[in-house]
Structures are given as C-alpha cells and as structure tokens.
C-alpha cells in the first residue's frame, strides 16, 4: 500500500514566545493550518533562527526576556521582508499602534483564541 503524501506546508512560521505552554498551543494551531513552525523562546534565539532559515511570517510575543517583539519585528521585516502577527497580554490602542509602526499586520491579545488566530491567518491570506 502506497503512503499518501503530506501536502506541502502553506508557509514557514517563526514563532517567538517565552511561555512554553503558550508556545506549544500556538505551534499546534499553526501546524493544524498546515504551517511549518520553528519556535524560539527568546529574542536572541529567534534572530539566530531567522539567519539560518527562510520564513514567511513572524508570530511574536511582545514581552520577551531579552528584548521586545517590536524591535524584533522591525529588524526581521527590514532584513528578511517578514510579515508579522504580534501576541501580547496588553492590547491598548497605544500598544496596537506601536505594533503597526514596527510592521506587525495583526495584533492578538492573549489568551489566544483559536478562531481569532484562524480568522487572522485567513485575513492575511496565510
């Protein structure tokens, strides 16, 4: 019996989240959408991964132990042309505006609802 081929991944996602349980849940949600996910827990780790691989999308927490997601998005967008979705526990208008200025196309407030993530990915055509 011939084994069915797995469909090609829709996109490669660099997921940056320092809280492992949250990282695991979001990774699973992205994989269920047929994304190839590479996960990092820190700013520095994500920069190293971005240099080694090609990604279509950054999904990043804003509050990281060694930096912030705004600076990360700005750097990866200018260097690698990445699009991004911000994740945070705070969702004030000022926070959202900072995210837009950094280059995030969407801003999701934790805890992340799977339907909201799915809708956001669809709106971004991912």
C-alpha positions in Angstrom: 0.0 0.0 0.0 1.4 3.4 -1.0 1.6 6.0 1.7 -0.2 9.3 1.0 2.0 12.3 0.5 1.5 15.0 3.1 0.5 18.3 1.4 3.2 21.0 1.2 3.2 23.5 4.0 1.3 26.7 3.4 4.0 28.8 5.0 7.0 28.8 7.2 6.4 30.5 10.6 8.9 31.7 13.1 7.0 31.6 16.4 8.6 33.5 19.3 7.0 33.0 22.7 8.8 32.7 26.0 6.0 30.9 27.8 6.4 27.3 26.7 2.8 26.1 27.2 1.5 29.1 25.2 4.2 28.4 22.5 3.1 24.8 22.3 -0.6 25.7 21.9 0.1 28.3 19.2 2.5 26.0 17.4 -0.1 23.2 17.3 -2.8 25.7 16.0 -0.4 26.8 13.2 0.6 23.2 12.3 -3.1 22.3 12.1 -3.3 25.0 9.5 -0.5 23.2 7.6 2.2 25.7 8.5 5.8 24.6 9.1 6.6 26.1 12.5 10.0 26.8 14.0 9.7 28.0 17.6 12.0 30.2 19.7 11.7 31.4 23.3 14.0 34.4 23.2 14.8 37.4 21.0 18.4 36.2 20.5 17.3 32.6 19.6 14.8 34.0 17.1 17.5 36.1 15.4 19.7 33.1 15.0 16.9 31.0 13.6 16.0 33.8 11.1 19.6 33.9 9.8 19.5 30.1 9.2 16.1 29.7 7.6 13.7 31.4 5.3 10.3 32.3 6.9 7.1 33.8 5.5 5.7 35.0 8.8 6.8 36.0 12.3 4.3 35.4 15.1 5.9 37.0 18.2 5.2 37.8 21.8 5.9 41.4 22.6 7.4 40.9 26.0 10.5 38.7 25.7 13.0 38.1 28.4 15.9 39.6 26.4 14.2 42.1 24.1 10.8 43.1 22.8 8.8 41.9 19.9 8.5 45.4 18.4 12.3 45.6 17.8 12.3 42.0 16.6 9.6 42.7 14.0 11.3 45.8 12.8 14.6 44.1 12.4 13.2 40.9 10.7 10.9 42.9 8.4 13.8 45.2 7.2 16.3 42.4 6.9 14.2 39.5 5.7 10.9 41.1 4.5 8.9 39.2 7.1 5.2 39.8 7.8 4.1 39.6 11.4 1.4 38.9 14.0 2.0 40.3 17.5 1.0 38.4 20.6 0.6 40.2 23.9 -1.3 40.3 27.2 -1.9 44.0 26.6 -4.0 45.4 23.8 -4.3 49.2 24.3 -4.6 51.5 21.3 -1.0 52.7 22.0 0.2 49.1 22.0 -1.5 48.3 18.8 -0.1 51.5 17.2 3.4 50.6 18.3 2.9 47.2 16.7 1.8 48.8 13.4 4.8 51.1 13.4 7.1 48.1 13.9 5.5 46.3 11.0 3.0 43.9 12.6 0.0 43.4 10.4 -2.2 42.0 13.2 -2.2 42.2 17.0 -3.7 39.4 19.1 -4.3 39.6 22.8 -3.6 36.6 24.9 -5.0 34.1 25.7 -5.2 33.4 22.0 -8.5 32.1 20.8 -8.0 29.6 18.0 -10.9 31.0 16.0 -9.4 34.5 16.2 -6.0 33.2 15.1 -7.6 31.2 12.3 -9.5 34.3 11.1 -6.4 36.5 11.3 -4.4 34.0 9.2 -7.2 33.9 6.7 -7.3 37.7 6.5 -3.6 37.8 5.9 -4.0 35.1 3.3 -1.8 32.6 5.1 
